[in-house]
């Protein structure tokens, strides 16, 4: 019984060791960019509602956000993650 328990415990620990790094360090750059895009989207809607943005300005800002999302998609799906160079490229634009 003790041997079965130790084998089960070892397998659970092995799975935990394999899963922990992927959940802890999963694309911090992508999360930062997503947060910035979300906040910008809120500011755009606020600007439209209070009249400080014209329809043309809002359309241009929306198109810029769409381009950033497309660039982020290609950067992430090129090799599976957003690397430091890609993050440096995307961060100022987001």
Biopython code that builds the backbone (N, CA, C, O; Angstrom):
import numpy as np
from Bio.PDB.StructureBuilder import StructureBuilder

atoms = [
    (1, "UNK", "N", (0.822, -1.192, 0.000)),
    (1, "UNK", "CA", (0.000, 0.000, 0.000)),
    (1, "UNK", "C", (0.867, 1.257, 0.000)),
    (1, "UNK", "O", (0.579, 2.225, -0.704)),
    (2, "UNK", "N", (1.935, 1.226, 0.803)),
    (2, "UNK", "CA", (2.819, 2.385, 0.881)),
    (2, "UNK", "C", (3.491, 2.647, -0.466)),
    (2, "UNK", "O", (3.687, 3.800, -0.848)),
    (3, "UNK", "N", (3.841, 1.582, -1.185)),
    (3, "UNK", "CA", (4.487, 1.735, -2.483)),
    (3, "UNK", "C", (3.522, 2.365, -3.498)),
    (3, "UNK", "O", (3.931, 3.211, -4.293)),
    (4, "UNK", "N", (2.268, 1.966, -3.475)),
    (4, "UNK", "CA", (1.264, 2.532, -4.377)),
    (4, "UNK", "C", (1.075, 4.013, -4.065)),
    (4, "UNK", "O", (0.998, 4.844, -4.970)),
    (5, "UNK", "N", (1.003, 4.333, -2.776)),
    (5, "UNK", "CA", (0.839, 5.729, -2.369)),
    (5, "UNK", "C", (2.026, 6.579, -2.814)),
    (5, "UNK", "O", (1.839, 7.686, -3.320)),
    (6, "UNK", "N", (3.225, 6.079, -2.633)),
    (6, "UNK", "CA", (4.423, 6.831, -3.025)),
    (6, "UNK", "C", (4.480, 7.007, -4.546)),
    (6, "UNK", "O", (4.885, 8.066, -5.026)),
    (7, "UNK", "N", (4.083, 5.990, -5.304)),
    (7, "UNK", "CA", (4.056, 6.097, -6.762)),
    (7, "UNK", "C", (3.035, 7.138, -7.200)),
    (7, "UNK", "O", (3.304, 7.948, -8.087)),
    (8, "UNK", "N", (1.873, 7.113, -6.581)),
    (8, "UNK", "CA", (0.830, 8.089, -6.896)),
    (8, "UNK", "C", (1.284, 9.498, -6.534)),
    (8, "UNK", "O", (1.082, 10.434, -7.309)),
    (9, "UNK", "N", (1.887, 9.653, -5.380)),
    (9, "UNK", "CA", (2.380, 10.961, -4.945)),
    (9, "UNK", "C", (3.463, 11.481, -5.890)),
    (9, "UNK", "O", (3.473, 12.663, -6.235)),
    (10, "UNK", "N", (4.364, 10.610, -6.303)),
    (10, "UNK", "CA", (5.429, 11.018, -7.223)),
    (10, "UNK", "C", (4.853, 11.448, -8.570)),
    (10, "UNK", "O", (5.317, 12.425, -9.157)),
    (11, "UNK", "N", (3.853, 10.733, -9.060)),
    (11, "UNK", "CA", (3.271, 11.111, -10.351)),
    (11, "UNK", "C", (2.523, 12.437, -10.253)),
    (11, "UNK", "O", (2.580, 13.243, -11.183)),
    (12, "UNK", "N", (1.827, 12.678, -9.148)),
    (12, "UNK", "CA", (1.131, 13.955, -8.960)),
    (12, "UNK", "C", (2.137, 15.096, -8.876)),
    (12, "UNK", "O", (1.920, 16.160, -9.456)),
    (13, "UNK", "N", (3.224, 14.883, -8.166)),
    (13, "UNK", "CA", (4.255, 15.924, -8.056)),
    (13, "UNK", "C", (4.894, 16.195, -9.413)),
    (13, "UNK", "O", (5.182, 17.347, -9.737)),
    (14, "UNK", "N", (5.117, 15.167, -10.200)),
    (14, "UNK", "CA", (5.711, 15.338, -11.525)),
    (14, "UNK", "C", (4.793, 16.158, -12.425)),
    (14, "UNK", "O", (5.253, 17.056, -13.130)),
    (15, "UNK", "N", (3.509, 15.854, -12.402)),
    (15, "UNK", "CA", (2.555, 16.630, -13.199)),
    (15, "UNK", "C", (2.528, 18.076, -12.709)),
    (15, "UNK", "O", (2.482, 19.000, -13.521)),
    (16, "UNK", "N", (2.555, 18.280, -11.401)),
    (16, "UNK", "CA", (2.565, 19.634, -10.846)),
    (16, "UNK", "C", (3.788, 20.419, -11.272)),
    (16, "UNK", "O", (3.691, 21.607, -11.577)),
    (17, "UNK", "N", (4.927, 19.772, -11.294)),
    (17, "UNK", "CA", (6.163, 20.442, -11.711)),
    (17, "UNK", "C", (6.093, 20.811, -13.191)),
    (17, "UNK", "O", (6.615, 21.848, -13.599)),
    (18, "UNK", "N", (5.454, 19.972, -13.990)),
    (18, "UNK", "CA", (5.355, 20.251, -15.422)),
    (18, "UNK", "C", (4.337, 21.348, -15.719)),
    (18, "UNK", "O", (4.528, 22.127, -16.652)),
    (19, "UNK", "N", (3.265, 21.421, -14.944)),
    (19, "UNK", "CA", (2.202, 22.390, -15.204)),
    (19, "UNK", "C", (2.519, 23.748, -14.602)),
    (19, "UNK", "O", (2.148, 24.765, -15.188)),
    (20, "UNK", "N", (3.183, 23.810, -13.468)),
    (20, "UNK", "CA", (3.437, 25.064, -12.762)),
    (20, "UNK", "C", (4.098, 26.136, -13.622)),
    (20, "UNK", "O", (3.603, 27.263, -13.643)),
    (21, "UNK", "N", (5.190, 25.849, -14.333)),
    (21, "UNK", "CA", (5.810, 26.921, -15.122)),
    (21, "UNK", "C", (4.921, 27.453, -16.237)),
    (21, "UNK", "O", (4.982, 28.640, -16.556)),
    (22, "UNK", "N", (4.106, 26.609, -16.829)),
    (22, "UNK", "CA", (3.255, 27.087, -17.915)),
    (22, "UNK", "C", (2.138, 27.974, -17.405)),
    (22, "UNK", "O", (1.715, 28.889, -18.112)),
    (23, "UNK", "N", (1.648, 27.732, -16.197)),
    (23, "UNK", "CA", (0.580, 28.584, -15.672)),
    (23, "UNK", "C", (1.134, 29.842, -15.040)),
    (23, "UNK", "O", (0.495, 30.892, -15.100)),
    (24, "UNK", "N", (2.292, 29.764, -14.445)),
    (24, "UNK", "CA", (2.853, 30.920, -13.758)),
    (24, "UNK", "C", (3.437, 31.932, -14.724)),
    (24, "UNK", "O", (3.254, 33.136, -14.544)),
    (25, "UNK", "N", (4.125, 31.471, -15.726)),
    (25, "UNK", "CA", (4.832, 32.371, -16.621)),
    (25, "UNK", "C", (4.219, 32.395, -18.018)),
    (25, "UNK", "O", (4.937, 32.591, -18.999)),
    (26, "UNK", "N", (2.924, 32.202, -18.125)),
    (26, "UNK", "CA", (2.271, 32.119, -19.430)),
    (26, "UNK", "C", (2.077, 33.499, -20.031)),
    (26, "UNK", "O", (1.155, 34.223, -19.655)),
    (27, "UNK", "N", (2.925, 33.855, -20.941)),
    (27, "UNK", "CA", (2.787, 35.056, -21.760)),
    (27, "UNK", "C", (2.458, 36.329, -20.991)),
    (27, "UNK", "O", (1.370, 36.880, -21.160)),
    (28, "UNK", "N", (3.363, 36.807, -20.157)),
    (28, "UNK", "CA", (3.069, 38.060, -19.461)),
    (28, "UNK", "C", (2.945, 39.229, -20.422)),
    (28, "UNK", "O", (2.170, 40.152, -20.171)),
    (29, "UNK", "N", (3.695, 39.208, -21.523)),
    (29, "UNK", "CA", (3.624, 40.296, -22.497)),
    (29, "UNK", "C", (2.260, 40.383, -23.154)),
    (29, "UNK", "O", (1.741, 41.474, -23.393)),
    (30, "UNK", "N", (1.686, 39.231, -23.443)),
    (30, "UNK", "CA", (0.373, 39.202, -24.071)),
    (30, "UNK", "C", (-0.687, 39.777, -23.140)),
    (30, "UNK", "O", (-1.585, 40.493, -23.585)),
    (31, "UNK", "N", (-0.588, 39.469, -21.855)),
    (31, "UNK", "CA", (-1.553, 39.991, -20.887)),
    (31, "UNK", "C", (-1.442, 41.505, -20.767)),
    (31, "UNK", "O", (-2.454, 42.200, -20.672)),
    (32, "UNK", "N", (-0.227, 42.012, -20.772)),
    (32, "UNK", "CA", (-0.020, 43.462, -20.676)),
    (32, "UNK", "C", (-0.629, 44.155, -21.884)),
    (32, "UNK", "O", (-1.312, 45.170, -21.747)),
    (33, "UNK", "N", (-0.385, 43.612, -23.051)),
    (33, "UNK", "CA", (-0.921, 44.215, -24.277)),
    (33, "UNK", "C", (-2.444, 44.148, -24.278)),
    (33, "UNK", "O", (-3.107, 45.108, -24.669)),
    (34, "UNK", "N", (-3.006, 43.011, -23.841)),
    (34, "UNK", "CA", (-4.464, 42.890, -23.780)),
    (34, "UNK", "C", (-5.067, 43.919, -22.831)),
    (34, "UNK", "O", (-6.096, 44.520, -23.139)),
    (35, "UNK", "N", (-4.431, 44.125, -21.675)),
    (35, "UNK", "CA", (-4.932, 45.119, -20.721)),
    (35, "UNK", "C", (-4.902, 46.513, -21.320)),
    (35, "UNK", "O", (-5.852, 47.281, -21.169)),
    (36, "UNK", "N", (-3.822, 46.837, -21.995)),
    (36, "UNK", "CA", (-3.710, 48.174, -22.589)),
    (36, "UNK", "C", (-4.756, 48.378, -23.675)),
    (36, "UNK", "O", (-5.375, 49.440, -23.752)),
    (37, "UNK", "N", (-4.956, 47.367, -24.515)),
    (37, "UNK", "CA", (-5.973, 47.476, -25.563)),
    (37, "UNK", "C", (-7.367, 47.629, -24.953)),
    (37, "UNK", "O", (-8.184, 48.403, -25.451)),
    (38, "UNK", "N", (-7.635, 46.893, -23.878)),
    (38, "UNK", "CA", (-8.934, 46.981, -23.212)),
    (38, "UNK", "C", (-9.160, 48.385, -22.646)),
    (38, "UNK", "O", (-10.237, 48.959, -22.806)),
    (39, "UNK", "N", (-8.140, 48.932, -21.984)),
    (39, "UNK", "CA", (-8.273, 50.292, -21.428)),
    (39, "UNK", "C", (-8.432, 51.322, -22.538)),
    (39, "UNK", "O", (-9.229, 52.251, -22.408)),
    (40, "UNK", "N", (-7.685, 51.171, -23.627)),
    (40, "UNK", "CA", (-7.821, 52.110, -24.743)),
    (40, "UNK", "C", (-9.212, 52.039, -25.358)),
    (40, "UNK", "O", (-9.789, 53.061, -25.729)),
    (41, "UNK", "N", (-9.742, 50.833, -25.462)),
    (41, "UNK", "CA", (-11.086, 50.679, -26.014)),
    (41, "UNK", "C", (-12.100, 51.417, -25.141)),
    (41, "UNK", "O", (-13.013, 52.064, -25.656)),
    (42, "UNK", "N", (-11.940, 51.319, -23.830)),
    (42, "UNK", "CA", (-12.816, 52.044, -22.915)),
    (42, "UNK", "C", (-12.700, 53.547, -23.081)),
    (42, "UNK", "O", (-13.701, 54.262, -23.046)),
    (43, "UNK", "N", (-11.469, 54.027, -23.264)),
    (43, "UNK", "CA", (-11.270, 55.472, -23.466)),
    (43, "UNK", "C", (-11.879, 55.932, -24.787)),
    (43, "UNK", "O", (-12.416, 57.036, -24.874)),
    (44, "UNK", "N", (-11.795, 55.094, -25.806)),
    (44, "UNK", "CA", (-12.401, 55.447, -27.099)),
    (44, "UNK", "C", (-13.917, 55.566, -26.940)),
    (44, "UNK", "O", (-14.513, 56.540, -27.399)),
    (45, "UNK", "N", (-14.542, 54.579, -26.290)),
    (45, "UNK", "CA", (-15.993, 54.644, -26.087)),
    (45, "UNK", "C", (-16.385, 55.848, -25.236)),
    (45, "UNK", "O", (-17.394, 56.502, -25.499)),
    (46, "UNK", "N", (-15.586, 56.132, -24.225)),
    (46, "UNK", "CA", (-15.855, 57.304, -23.389)),
    (46, "UNK", "C", (-15.749, 58.583, -24.221)),
    (46, "UNK", "O", (-16.575, 59.484, -24.079)),
    (47, "UNK", "N", (-14.750, 58.663, -25.075)),
    (47, "UNK", "CA", (-14.584, 59.833, -25.938)),
    (47, "UNK", "C", (-15.723, 60.005, -26.924)),
    (47, "UNK", "O", (-16.136, 61.126, -27.220)),
    (48, "UNK", "N", (-16.228, 58.891, -27.431)),
    (48, "UNK", "CA", (-17.377, 58.958, -28.343)),
    (48, "UNK", "C", (-18.612, 59.454, -27.590)),
    (48, "UNK", "O", (-19.348, 60.310, -28.078)),
    (49, "UNK", "N", (-18.826, 58.902, -26.394)),
    (49, "UNK", "CA", (-20.024, 59.255, -25.623)),
    (49, "UNK", "C", (-20.019, 60.702, -25.152)),
    (49, "UNK", "O", (-21.067, 61.348, -25.146)),
    (50, "UNK", "N", (-18.855, 61.226, -24.756)),
    (50, "UNK", "CA", (-18.853, 62.605, -24.260)),
    (50, "UNK", "C", (-18.585, 63.622, -25.372)),
    (50, "UNK", "O", (-18.585, 64.826, -25.117)),
    (51, "UNK", "N", (-18.359, 63.155, -26.595)),
    (51, "UNK", "CA", (-18.219, 64.053, -27.734)),
    (51, "UNK", "C", (-16.824, 64.590, -27.970)),
    (51, "UNK", "O", (-16.635, 65.436, -28.844)),
    (52, "UNK", "N", (-15.843, 64.124, -27.217)),
    (52, "UNK", "CA", (-14.478, 64.626, -27.417)),
    (52, "UNK", "C", (-13.789, 63.974, -28.616)),
    (52, "UNK", "O", (-12.772, 64.479, -29.093)),
    (53, "UNK", "N", (-14.328, 62.865, -29.104)),
    (53, "UNK", "CA", (-13.802, 62.214, -30.309)),
    (53, "UNK", "C", (-14.839, 62.296, -31.422)),
    (53, "UNK", "O", (-16.030, 62.073, -31.207)),
    (54, "UNK", "N", (-14.360, 62.617, -32.603)),
    (54, "UNK", "CA", (-15.259, 62.585, -33.752)),
    (54, "UNK", "C", (-15.382, 61.145, -34.238)),
    (54, "UNK", "O", (-14.620, 60.271, -33.825)),
    (55, "UNK", "N", (-16.330, 60.917, -35.099)),
    (55, "UNK", "CA", (-16.529, 59.582, -35.651)),
    (55, "UNK", "C", (-15.291, 59.139, -36.429)),
    (55, "UNK", "O", (-14.897, 57.974, -36.376)),
    (56, "UNK", "N", (-14.691, 60.072, -37.144)),
    (56, "UNK", "CA", (-13.497, 59.754, -37.939)),
    (56, "UNK", "C", (-12.321, 59.378, -37.029)),
    (56, "UNK", "O", (-11.609, 58.412, -37.304)),
    (57, "UNK", "N", (-12.117, 60.140, -35.947)),
    (57, "UNK", "CA", (-11.026, 59.829, -35.011)),
    (57, "UNK", "C", (-11.248, 58.464, -34.363)),
    (57, "UNK", "O", (-10.313, 57.675, -34.228)),
    (58, "UNK", "N", (-12.477, 58.195, -33.966)),
    (58, "UNK", "CA", (-12.785, 56.908, -33.341)),
    (58, "UNK", "C", (-12.541, 55.757, -34.313)),
    (58, "UNK", "O", (-12.021, 54.713, -33.919)),
    (59, "UNK", "N", (-12.907, 55.936, -35.566)),
    (59, "UNK", "CA", (-12.682, 54.905, -36.580)),
    (59, "UNK", "C", (-11.185, 54.664, -36.772)),
    (59, "UNK", "O", (-10.750, 53.518, -36.886)),
    (60, "UNK", "N", (-10.400, 55.739, -36.808)),
    (60, "UNK", "CA", (-8.954, 55.607, -36.986)),
    (60, "UNK", "C", (-8.332, 54.875, -35.794)),
    (60, "UNK", "O", (-7.497, 53.989, -35.973)),
    (61, "UNK", "N", (-8.741, 55.250, -34.576)),
    (61, "UNK", "CA", (-8.210, 54.587, -33.387)),
    (61, "UNK", "C", (-8.613, 53.112, -33.345)),
    (61, "UNK", "O", (-7.819, 52.260, -32.945)),
    (62, "UNK", "N", (-9.834, 52.816, -33.753)),
    (62, "UNK", "CA", (-10.275, 51.424, -33.815)),
    (62, "UNK", "C", (-9.479, 50.619, -34.825)),
    (62, "UNK", "O", (-9.157, 49.455, -34.587)),
    (63, "UNK", "N", (-9.161, 51.240, -35.957)),
    (63, "UNK", "CA", (-8.352, 50.555, -36.974)),
    (63, "UNK", "C", (-6.937, 50.300, -36.459)),
    (63, "UNK", "O", (-6.353, 49.253, -36.737)),
    (64, "UNK", "N", (-6.388, 51.257, -35.710)),
    (64, "UNK", "CA", (-5.054, 51.052, -35.125)),
    (64, "UNK", "C", (-5.077, 49.894, -34.139)),
    (64, "UNK", "O", (-4.159, 49.074, -34.115)),
    (65, "UNK", "N", (-6.128, 49.828, -33.326)),
    (65, "UNK", "CA", (-6.230, 48.721, -32.376)),
    (65, "UNK", "C", (-6.358, 47.384, -33.103)),
    (65, "UNK", "O", (-5.768, 46.388, -32.682)),
    (66, "UNK", "N", (-7.113, 47.360, -34.173)),
    (66, "UNK", "CA", (-7.257, 46.124, -34.946)),
    (66, "UNK", "C", (-5.914, 45.689, -35.519)),
    (66, "UNK", "O", (-5.600, 44.498, -35.525)),
    (67, "UNK", "N", (-5.118, 46.641, -36.002)),
    (67, "UNK", "CA", (-3.799, 46.309, -36.545)),
    (67, "UNK", "C", (-2.884, 45.758, -35.451)),
    (67, "UNK", "O", (-2.120, 44.823, -35.692)),
    (68, "UNK", "N", (-2.960, 46.333, -34.257)),
    (68, "UNK", "CA", (-2.153, 45.832, -33.141)),
    (68, "UNK", "C", (-2.564, 44.399, -32.806)),
    (68, "UNK", "O", (-1.709, 43.546, -32.567)),
    (69, "UNK", "N", (-3.870, 44.135, -32.787)),
    (69, "UNK", "CA", (-4.337, 42.775, -32.496)),
    (69, "UNK", "C", (-3.866, 41.788, -33.561)),
    (69, "UNK", "O", (-3.484, 40.664, -33.233)),
    (70, "UNK", "N", (-3.887, 42.192, -34.823)),
    (70, "UNK", "CA", (-3.413, 41.317, -35.908)),
    (70, "UNK", "C", (-1.913, 41.076, -35.769)),
    (70, "UNK", "O", (-1.450, 39.943, -35.907)),
    (71, "UNK", "N", (-1.150, 42.138, -35.496)),
    (71, "UNK", "CA", (0.296, 41.980, -35.315)),
    (71, "UNK", "C", (0.591, 41.063, -34.131)),
    (71, "UNK", "O", (1.501, 40.236, -34.198)),
    (72, "UNK", "N", (-0.173, 41.207, -33.046)),
    (72, "UNK", "CA", (0.013, 40.350, -31.872)),
    (72, "UNK", "C", (-0.307, 38.901, -32.224)),
    (72, "UNK", "O", (0.396, 37.985, -31.798)),
    (73, "UNK", "N", (-1.368, 38.694, -33.003)),
    (73, "UNK", "CA", (-1.741, 37.344, -33.422)),
    (73, "UNK", "C", (-0.608, 36.695, -34.209)),
    (73, "UNK", "O", (-0.224, 35.560, -33.925)),
    (74, "UNK", "N", (-0.068, 37.416, -35.201)),
    (74, "UNK", "CA", (1.013, 36.850, -36.009)),
    (74, "UNK", "C", (2.281, 36.639, -35.189)),
    (74, "UNK", "O", (2.987, 35.649, -35.379)),
    (75, "UNK", "N", (2.572, 37.563, -34.282)),
    (75, "UNK", "CA", (3.764, 37.400, -33.446)),
    (75, "UNK", "C", (3.625, 36.172, -32.558)),
    (75, "UNK", "O", (4.584, 35.421, -32.382)),
    (76, "UNK", "N", (2.445, 35.965, -32.003)),
    (76, "UNK", "CA", (2.237, 34.842, -31.092)),
    (76, "UNK", "C", (2.169, 33.515, -31.835)),
    (76, "UNK", "O", (2.681, 32.511, -31.342)),
    (77, "UNK", "N", (1.553, 33.491, -32.995)),
    (77, "UNK", "CA", (1.377, 32.230, -33.706)),
    (77, "UNK", "C", (2.550, 31.882, -34.616)),
    (77, "UNK", "O", (2.578, 30.797, -35.197)),
    (78, "UNK", "N", (3.501, 32.771, -34.745)),
    (78, "UNK", "CA", (4.686, 32.474, -35.536)),
    (78, "UNK", "C", (5.511, 31.386, -34.869)),
    (78, "UNK", "O", (5.924, 30.423, -35.515)),
    (79, "UNK", "N", (5.750, 31.546, -33.561)),
    (79, "UNK", "CA", (6.522, 30.536, -32.842)),
    (79, "UNK", "C", (5.856, 30.119, -31.534)),
    (79, "UNK", "O", (6.473, 29.429, -30.723)),
    (80, "UNK", "N", (4.625, 30.521, -31.322)),
    (80, "UNK", "CA", (3.891, 30.065, -30.150)),
    (80, "UNK", "C", (3.872, 31.016, -28.975)),
    (80, "UNK", "O", (3.112, 30.799, -28.032)),
    (81, "UNK", "N", (4.672, 32.052, -28.995)),
    (81, "UNK", "CA", (4.657, 33.024, -27.900)),
    (81, "UNK", "C", (5.159, 34.371, -28.398)),
    (81, "UNK", "O", (5.713, 34.488, -29.491)),
    (82, "UNK", "N", (4.951, 35.372, -27.574)),
    (82, "UNK", "CA", (5.457, 36.706, -27.893)),
    (82, "UNK", "C", (6.809, 36.844, -27.206)),
    (82, "UNK", "O", (6.900, 36.850, -25.979)),
    (83, "UNK", "N", (7.843, 36.955, -28.006)),
    (83, "UNK", "CA", (9.190, 37.074, -27.475)),
    (83, "UNK", "C", (9.518, 38.498, -27.074)),
    (83, "UNK", "O", (8.707, 39.402, -27.273)),
    (84, "UNK", "N", (10.703, 38.708, -26.508)),
    (84, "UNK", "CA", (11.084, 40.047, -26.055)),
    (84, "UNK", "C", (11.095, 41.083, -27.174)),
    (84, "UNK", "O", (10.634, 42.207, -26.976)),
    (85, "UNK", "N", (11.613, 40.723, -28.341)),
    (85, "UNK", "CA", (11.640, 41.688, -29.453)),
    (85, "UNK", "C", (10.234, 42.034, -29.919)),
    (85, "UNK", "O", (9.929, 43.194, -30.193)),
    (86, "UNK", "N", (9.383, 41.019, -30.007)),
    (86, "UNK", "CA", (8.003, 41.260, -30.436)),
    (86, "UNK", "C", (7.260, 42.110, -29.408)),
    (86, "UNK", "O", (6.469, 42.982, -29.767)),
    (87, "UNK", "N", (7.523, 41.848, -28.124)),
    (87, "UNK", "CA", (6.891, 42.638, -27.068)),
    (87, "UNK", "C", (7.342, 44.091, -27.137)),
    (87, "UNK", "O", (6.531, 45.004, -26.985)),
    (88, "UNK", "N", (8.631, 44.305, -27.366)),
    (88, "UNK", "CA", (9.158, 45.670, -27.487)),
    (88, "UNK", "C", (8.521, 46.376, -28.679)),
    (88, "UNK", "O", (8.268, 47.579, -28.622)),
    (89, "UNK", "N", (8.260, 45.643, -29.756)),
    (89, "UNK", "CA", (7.609, 46.222, -30.937)),
    (89, "UNK", "C", (6.143, 46.558, -30.658)),
    (89, "UNK", "O", (5.659, 47.611, -31.074)),
    (90, "UNK", "N", (5.441, 45.677, -29.960)),
    (90, "UNK", "CA", (4.007, 45.855, -29.748)),
    (90, "UNK", "C", (3.667, 46.799, -28.597)),
    (90, "UNK", "O", (2.664, 47.510, -28.666)),
    (91, "UNK", "N", (4.473, 46.822, -27.550)),
    (91, "UNK", "CA", (4.115, 47.572, -26.341)),
    (91, "UNK", "C", (3.894, 49.061, -26.584)),
    (91, "UNK", "O", (2.883, 49.588, -26.118)),
    (92, "UNK", "N", (4.779, 49.773, -27.286)),
    (92, "UNK", "CA", (4.526, 51.207, -27.476)),
    (92, "UNK", "C", (3.290, 51.487, -28.322)),
    (92, "UNK", "O", (2.679, 52.548, -28.193)),
    (93, "UNK", "N", (2.920, 50.553, -29.181)),
    (93, "UNK", "CA", (1.777, 50.765, -30.052)),
    (93, "UNK", "C", (0.469, 50.465, -29.340)),
    (93, "UNK", "O", (-0.576, 51.002, -29.709)),
    (94, "UNK", "N", (0.515, 49.619, -28.330)),
    (94, "UNK", "CA", (-0.717, 49.218, -27.630)),
    (94, "UNK", "C", (-1.153, 50.266, -26.639)),
    (94, "UNK", "O", (-2.167, 50.094, -25.964)),
]
sb = StructureBuilder()
sb.init_structure("model")
sb.init_model(0)
sb.init_chain("A")
sb.init_seg("    ")
for serial, (resi, resn, name, xyz) in enumerate(atoms, 1):
    if name == "N":
        sb.init_residue(resn, " ", resi, " ")
    sb.init_atom(name, np.array(xyz, "f"), 0.0, 1.0, " ", f" {name:<3s}", serial, name[0])
structure = sb.get_structure()
